[in-house]
């Protein structure tokens, strides 16, 4: 750190843009934790859906409260299914009560942080008739009537049709992800010089032209997205939320150069950068902990332990032979981003890791040319 404060002060006016993604929103709280630790100032925060909820907490400055909330939220505390059939979807009755207890409209309005959200306005009759009479709404806090800020936050997060449309003064509002799930354009509108965009990689429209425009205008753009699948966005579980918060924290720290790695996290300068991708692939195959910050010594020690454990519980040859489409699925796995794609695999992620490990342990990696570099790495480090 510089003597006169955070070195990130040179970023100028900084915007935090938070994408929608339901329960995956816990990841954004981890990103916020990292930004706080690095003392990166946030002058603008805008979000869609759960990003609008988290953005309100950022504007309010209630980090500890947001952490506690995410560590206790369950699916039934978010969605009210009691009138789902009658209303054409779950409602946010429970979530509204929770947010009322944790967010203060006045505190958000009084905050020096510029706060905005995205939602989509639709005529109620149009929704019932499945007609596309929609109107996108990019709203800043000063454009929202007094007393209705929480309503518009919930409107932004109304994931129609899983959740029924949110009604405000006779008009229906649905999830802002239908318009813009990562509203970078709002940061550009307010003159941000540095943009930190957090994408949760779920349904919704991400306007790539806004990202391209930010780069074309010479903005400092930090795009943070997990390389791991973050799970079903409709299921809220405290343990999983804590895991996502940790991943968000580590990814943000890596985005700003505090640590190295992609799927795993390493202390700076510990691993040869040419070897790092192969080391990470080995870590994935033998299922090392993605929440740990590794030195080279600890990494190799944990990898050796995992390999030894795999030798004791090796994959039966019969299962390997019966796993049709192995080579294709392994190739697809490396490029997989969506939960739906993952579900279409002929086996589970754990099955694939077991089989890749079996190939390495039995010297059969030549069946899959891409595994050869992992085998060479393990042999060079004396692990096989």
Secondary structure, DSSP 8 states (H G I E B T S, - for coil): -BTTB-GGGGG-SEEEEE---GGGGHHHHHHHHHHHHTT---SEEEEETHHHHHHHHHHHT-HHHHHHHHTT--HHHH-B-TTHHHHTSBB-HHHHHHHHHH--HHHHHHSSSEEEEEEEEE-HHHHHTT---EEEEEEEGGGS-TT-HHHHHHHHT--TTTB--EEETTEEEEEGGGT-SS-HHHHHHTT-SEEEEEE---SS---HHHHHHHHHTT-EEEEEE-SS----TT---HHHHHHHHHHHHHHHHHHTTSEE-SSSEEETTSS-HHHHHHHHHHHHHTT--TT-EE-HHHHHHHHHHHHHHHHHT---HHHHHH-TTHHHHHHHHHT---HHHHHTSSS-HHHHHHHHHHHHHTT-GGGSGGGHHHHHHHHHTT--
